[in-house]
Amino acid sequence: MPSKSYALERGGPDRVGVSWDGAFKNVALAFDAAPLGSFATAKELETLQSLPLPDGSRLEVAIAKFGPFPELRIARDGEALPGTSGDPQTRLEGAANMLFAVAALNVAVGLIAAIGNIGFLQSIGIGWGSVAAGALYAGLAALVKRRSTAALAVAVTLFVLDGVFTFVVAAEAKVSPPIGGLVARLFFLMPMVRGFSAIRELQKPPRRRVARPARPRQAAARPAASPSPAAVPAATPAQPPPPSAVRTFTGEAEKRRLAMSERMSAPAPTVAGRRIETKGTAVSVDTARKALRFIAHKIEIAETGLKVTLPNGEVREVPFAAVARIVARQLPPDPPWEGAFLIDAAPSSGSASGPDPVRIFATTSVNYAAIPGGGSTSRLENTRKLAAFLRDRCPAAVVDEATAEFIRGPKVPRRFANMAQFIEYDATYG
């Protein structure tokens, strides 16, 4: 079973581990040696999967195609982990190393043809000229490692022309053209071409990562000893309880708080009378899904609106023209919310599709390919694209400033500071 480990930041310690069986089956991810998530088949990773990290950021995993070959992409909040296939530095080194390999191959074959006086190779133009070409490729590869777009362009052009020249010479010499060699050149060319986008990305200013609050540790529950009166100084004022302990709600907000608490405190599932111990992101996200209202199971973007499938199988048709409000937010980073993104598209009160908002959550399946420009491997960017798409297609919708700022990018949506804020917001939907 192949396995690799990666750092979250370049030069940092390896913290993310990944292992898999052939063809990306049974992919398992770990963070600091603790299991993070697993996927039994490659098909599960054809759509982006997001796993929360302890600092509130999200690890994004997907399988992408590089030519005919699949590769595993791993990113943190949309930024590829150093050393992974999506990392621009890795792609640049791949382009430079391929040029070094072409240089070594040209020198080796050229020397064999020239010194060994091999007529077949000389008849198709291989000899001392190949040795000189190898030296030139090596020099260009060294410049490419220094992020020279011009050197990469010259190297790719020479490589293509060299292939054409070899084919023409073989044809003039009435020798069977080296089809295998030409096919090999195509595979050599693919990583070279990837170097252009890698250089462009590396020349951009580095992203500034917003510091995230550390997730609070939960103390073990145990009976507290009652202090004697002498142990408490008389002059010490009583400490106020935390805000969450004194926060009270009224009306609809209080009903929402009680309903949410009841759902989150539901007993653990059992099989044959035995309690199932559940851990991991999937369980956490599923707990959040069950605690929230209006979550859509599936969203299909159609020409005139959204086809919404609810968890109970009910289907709603929500025309774009009926959407009166669009809100994009991020939930708090503590479990089970894990800093997940959500988008609410709320119809007007008199809409035939009903007043309930369409709530798009981490568990909602969306055909992002229907959005102009297609989907992304980043859940953050998919959320941004969907919010922008809804804003553009829903002319009557009100978009608050926080959502508009998120659409403009590149920041994440505004976060609810705690679930008290979210409950007050959620209660506005009645």
C-alpha positions in Angstrom: 0.0 0.0 0.0 1.7 3.3 -1.1 1.8 6.1 1.4 3.1 9.6 1.6 3.2 12.4 4.1 3.1 16.2 3.6 3.5 19.4 5.5 0.8 22.0 5.8 3.4 24.8 5.0 6.6 24.6 3.0 9.5 23.8 5.3 7.2 22.6 8.1 7.0 19.2 9.6 5.0 16.4 7.9 1.5 16.3 9.4 -0.8 15.0 6.8 -0.5 11.3 5.9 -2.2 9.6 3.0 -2.2 5.9 1.9 -4.1 4.0 -0.8 -4.3 0.8 -2.7 -3.8 0.6 -6.5 -5.9 3.0 -8.6 -6.7 5.1 -5.5 -8.9 2.6 -3.7 -9.2 2.7 0.1 -7.7 6.2 0.4 -7.0 6.9 4.1 -5.9 10.3 5.5 -4.5 11.1 8.9 -3.5 14.3 10.6 -0.7 14.1 13.2 -1.1 10.3 13.1 -4.8 10.6 14.0 -7.3 9.2 11.5 -9.0 12.1 9.5 -11.1 10.4 6.9 -11.2 7.5 4.4 -12.7 6.7 1.0 -13.3 3.2 -0.2 -13.4 4.0 -4.0 -11.9 6.5 -6.4 -15.3 7.4 -7.5 -16.0 9.1 -4.2 -13.1 11.4 -4.8 -14.3 12.4 -8.3 -16.1 15.2 -6.4 -14.2 17.4 -3.9 -14.2 16.0 -0.3 -13.6 18.4 2.5 -12.2 17.4 5.9 -11.9 19.9 8.9 -8.5 20.3 10.6 -8.2 21.2 14.3 -7.3 24.9 13.5 -10.6 25.5 11.7 -9.1 25.2 8.2 -10.2 22.4 5.8 -8.3 19.8 4.0 -9.7 19.3 0.5 -9.1 16.0 -1.4 -10.0 15.1 -4.9 -8.8 13.0 -7.9 -8.0 15.0 -11.0 -6.9 13.9 -14.5 -3.4 14.7 -15.8 -3.8 13.7 -19.4 -4.8 10.0 -19.2 -3.5 9.6 -15.7 -5.4 10.2 -12.4 -3.6 12.1 -9.6 -4.6 12.8 -6.1 -4.9 16.5 -5.3 -4.7 17.6 -1.6 -5.2 21.2 -0.6 -5.8 23.3 2.5 -8.4 26.0 2.0 -7.8 25.9 -1.7 -4.0 26.0 -1.5 -2.2 22.8 -2.6 0.0 21.2 0.1 3.7 21.4 -0.6 4.9 18.3 -2.5 1.5 17.3 -3.8 0.6 17.1 -7.5 -1.2 20.4 -7.4 1.6 22.3 -5.8 3.1 24.8 -8.4 6.6 24.2 -7.0 6.2 20.5 -7.6 4.9 21.1 -11.1 7.8 23.4 -11.9 10.4 20.9 -10.6 8.7 18.2 -12.7 9.1 20.4 -15.8 12.8 21.1 -15.1 13.5 17.5 -14.2 12.0 16.3 -17.5 14.2 18.7 -19.4 17.2 17.3 -17.5 16.1 13.8 -18.4 15.8 14.8 -22.1 19.3 16.4 -21.9 20.8 13.2 -20.4 19.0 11.0 -23.0 20.2 13.2 -25.9 23.8 13.1 -24.7 23.8 9.4 -24.1 22.2 8.4 -27.4 24.3 10.9 -29.3 27.6 9.6 -27.9 26.5 6.0 -28.6 25.6 6.8 -32.2 28.8 8.9 -32.8 31.4 6.8 -31.0 29.9 3.5 -32.0 29.4 4.6 -35.5 25.8 3.2 -35.5 24.5 3.8 -39.0 20.8 3.5 -38.2 20.9 6.1 -35.5 23.1 8.4 -37.7 20.6 8.0 -40.6 17.9 9.7 -38.5 20.1 12.5 -37.4 21.4 11.3 -34.1 25.1 11.9 -33.3 27.3 14.8 -32.2 24.4 17.2 -32.8 22.3 15.3 -30.2 25.1 15.8 -27.7 25.1 19.5 -28.3 21.3 19.6 -28.0 21.6 17.7 -24.7 23.9 20.4 -23.4 21.5 23.1 -24.5 18.5 21.4 -22.8 20.5 21.1 -19.6 21.2 24.8 -19.6 17.6 25.6 -20.3 16.4 23.3 -17.5 18.6 25.1 -15.0 17.0 28.4 -16.1 13.5 26.9 -15.8 14.3 25.9 -12.2 14.8 29.6 -11.7 11.3 30.3 -13.0 12.2 31.5 -16.5 9.2 31.4 -18.7 11.3 32.3 -21.7 13.7 29.4 -21.2 10.8 27.0 -20.8 9.2 28.3 -24.1 12.5 27.9 -26.0 12.9 24.3 -24.6 9.4 23.3 -25.5 9.7 24.7 -29.0 13.1 23.0 -29.6 11.7 19.7 -28.3 8.7 19.9 -30.6 10.9 20.9 -33.6 13.4 18.1 -32.8 10.6 15.6 -33.0 9.4 16.9 -36.3 12.9 16.9 -37.6 13.5 13.3 -36.6 10.3 12.3 -38.3 11.2 14.1 -41.5 14.7 12.8 -41.7 13.5 9.2 -41.2 11.0 9.7 -44.0 13.7 11.1 -46.4 16.0 8.2 -45.5 13.1 5.8 -46.3 13.4 4.4 -42.8 10.4 3.4 -40.7 9.6 6.5 -38.6 10.2 6.0 -34.8 6.5 6.0 -33.8 7.4 4.7 -30.3 9.8 7.6 -29.9 7.2 10.2 -31.0 4.6 8.8 -28.5 7.2 9.0 -25.8 7.9 12.6 -26.7 4.2 13.4 -26.1 4.5 12.0 -22.5 7.7 14.0 -22.0 6.0 17.1 -23.3 3.1 17.0 -20.8 5.0 17.9 -17.6 7.0 20.5 -19.5 3.8 22.3 -20.5 2.5 22.3 -16.9 5.5 24.4 -16.0 4.0 27.5 -17.6 1.0 27.6 -15.2 3.3 26.7 -12.3 5.6 29.7 -13.0 2.6 32.0 -13.2 1.3 30.8 -9.8 4.7 31.1 -8.2 5.2 34.6 -9.4 1.9 35.8 -7.7 2.2 37.4 -4.2 2.0 34.7 -1.5 -1.4 34.2 0.0 -1.8 35.6 3.6 -3.4 33.0 5.8 -5.8 34.4 8.3 -4.9 33.2 11.8 -7.7 31.0 13.1 -8.6 30.6 16.8 -7.4 27.3 18.3 -10.2 24.9 19.0 -10.8 24.8 22.8 -9.9 21.7 24.6 -12.6 19.9 26.4 -11.8 19.1 30.0 -12.7 15.6 31.2 -15.9 15.6 33.2 -15.4 14.7 36.8 -16.9 15.7 40.1 -15.5 18.9 41.5 -14.6 19.0 45.2 -16.5 21.6 47.2 -14.0 24.1 48.5 -14.0 25.0 52.1 -14.9 28.6 53.0 -11.3 29.1 54.1 -10.1 28.2 50.7 -11.9 31.1 49.0 -10.5 34.6 49.7 -13.2 36.8 50.9 -12.1 39.7 48.8 -12.2 37.8 45.5 -15.1 38.9 43.4 -17.3 36.2 41.9 -16.3 35.5 38.3 -19.1 36.0 35.8 -20.3 32.9 34.0 -19.3 32.5 30.3 -21.6 34.3 27.8 -23.0 31.1 26.6 -24.2 30.2 30.1 -26.2 33.5 30.6 -27.4 34.0 27.1 -31.2 33.6 26.9 -33.6 33.6 24.0 -37.2 34.3 23.6 -39.9 33.4 21.1 -38.9 31.7 17.9 -35.1 31.8 18.8 -35.7 29.9 22.0 -37.7 27.3 20.1 -34.8 26.9 17.7 -32.3 26.6 20.5 -34.3 23.8 22.2 -34.8 22.0 18.9 -31.2 22.2 18.0 -30.1 21.0 21.4 -32.5 18.0 21.2 -31.2 16.9 17.8 -27.5 17.2 18.9 -28.1 15.3 22.1 -29.9 12.4 20.4 -28.7 9.0 21.7 -25.9 7.3 19.8 -26.9 4.7 17.2 -26.9 1.1 18.3 -26.7 -2.3 16.6 -28.1 -5.4 18.4 -28.3 -3.3 21.5 -24.7 -2.2 21.5 -23.7 1.4 21.2 -21.7 2.3 18.1 -18.6 4.5 18.9 -18.4 7.0 16.1 -15.5 9.3 15.4 -14.3 11.5 12.5 -15.3 14.2 10.2 -18.1 12.4 8.4 -19.9 11.9 11.7 -19.3 15.5 12.8 -20.7 16.9 9.6 -23.6 14.5 9.7 -24.4 15.7 13.3 -24.4 19.3 12.1 -26.6 18.4 9.1 -29.2 16.8 11.4 -29.2 19.8 13.8 -29.8 22.4 11.1 -33.0 23.2 9.3 -33.6 23.5 5.5 -30.6 21.5 4.4 -30.9 20.4 0.8 -29.8 16.9 0.0 -29.3 17.6 -3.7 -29.3 20.8 -5.9 -29.7 20.6 -9.6 -29.0 23.9 -11.4 -31.5 24.2 -14.3 -32.0 26.8 -16.9 -34.7 28.7 -15.0 -34.1 27.8 -11.4 -33.0 25.2 -8.8 -34.4 21.7 -8.5 -34.1 21.0 -4.8 -34.3 17.5 -3.3 -34.8 17.4 0.4 -33.5 14.7 2.8 -37.0 13.1 2.9 -37.1 12.8 -0.9 -39.4 15.7 -1.5 -38.6 17.8 -4.5 -39.0 21.6 -4.8 -38.7 23.8 -7.9 -37.4 27.2 -7.0 -37.3 29.7 -9.9 -34.4 32.2 -9.9 -37.0 35.0 -10.2 -38.5 33.9 -6.8 -35.3 34.2 -4.8 -35.5 37.3 -2.6 -32.4 36.9 -0.4 -29.0 35.3 -0.7 -26.7 34.8 2.3 -23.3 33.1 2.5 -21.8 32.4 5.9 -19.4 30.2 7.8 -20.3 28.3 10.9 -18.1 28.4 14.0 -14.9 26.2 14.0 -15.8 24.1 17.0 -17.4 20.6 16.6 -19.7 19.6 15.1 -19.9 22.7 12.9 -16.2 22.5 11.8 -16.3 26.0 10.1 -18.5 24.6 7.3 -19.8 27.0 4.7 -23.5 27.4 3.9 -25.5 29.4 1.4 -29.2 30.3 2.0 -31.3 31.2 -1.0 -34.6 32.4 0.4 -37.7 32.8 -1.8 -40.1 35.6 -1.2 -42.9 35.0 1.3 -45.5 34.6 -1.4 -43.6 32.3 -3.6 -45.3 29.2 -5.0 -42.2 27.2 -4.0 -42.8 28.0 -0.3 -41.1 30.4 2.0 -38.4 28.1 3.4 -34.9 28.9 2.3 -32.8 26.6 0.1 -29.8 25.8 2.4 -26.7 24.5 0.7 -24.4 22.8 3.1 -21.2 20.7 3.0 -23.3 17.6 2.6 -25.4 19.0 -0.3 -24.7 17.5 -3.7 -24.5 20.2 -6.4 -23.9 20.0 -10.1 -21.3 22.7 -10.1 -20.4 21.9 -13.7 -23.6 23.8 -14.7 -22.1 27.0 -13.5 -20.2 29.0 -16.2 -16.5 28.1 -15.9 -17.4 24.8 -14.3 -16.6 23.5 -10.8 -13.4 23.7 -8.8 -11.4 21.2 -6.7 -11.8 23.7 -3.8 -15.0 23.7 -1.8 -14.3 27.4 -0.9 -14.2 28.4 -4.6 -17.2 26.3 -5.4 -19.2 28.1 -2.7 -18.0 31.4 -4.0 -18.9 30.5 -7.6 -22.3 29.3 -6.6 -23.0 32.5 -4.6 -21.9 34.7 -7.5 -24.0 32.6 -9.9 -27.1 33.0 -7.8 -26.5 36.7 -7.4 -26.3 37.1 -11.2 -29.3 34.9 -12.0 -31.7 36.1 -9.3 -32.4 39.7 -10.2 -34.8 40.4 -7.3 -32.5 38.9 -4.6 -31.0 41.1 -1.9 -27.3 40.4 -1.2 -26.0 41.7 2.1 -22.6 43.3 2.3 -20.9 40.4 4.0 -22.0 38.0 1.2 -21.0 40.6 -1.5 -17.6 40.8 0.1 -17.2 37.0 0.0 -18.2 36.9 -3.7 -15.6 39.5 -4.5 -13.0 37.3 -2.8 -10.5 36.0 -1.8 -11.6 35.8 1.8 -13.8 33.1 3.4 -17.4 34.0 4.2 -18.1 36.0 7.4 -18.3 33.6 10.3 -20.9 33.3 13.0 -19.0 34.0 16.2 -21.0 31.3 18.0 -24.1 29.3 17.5 -26.1 31.9 19.5 -25.6 34.3 16.6 -26.6 31.6 14.1 -29.8 30.7 16.1 -30.9 34.4 16.1 -30.3 34.5 12.3 -32.0 31.1 11.7 -35.1 32.2 13.7 -35.7 35.0 11.1 -37.0 32.3 8.8 -39.8 31.4 11.2 
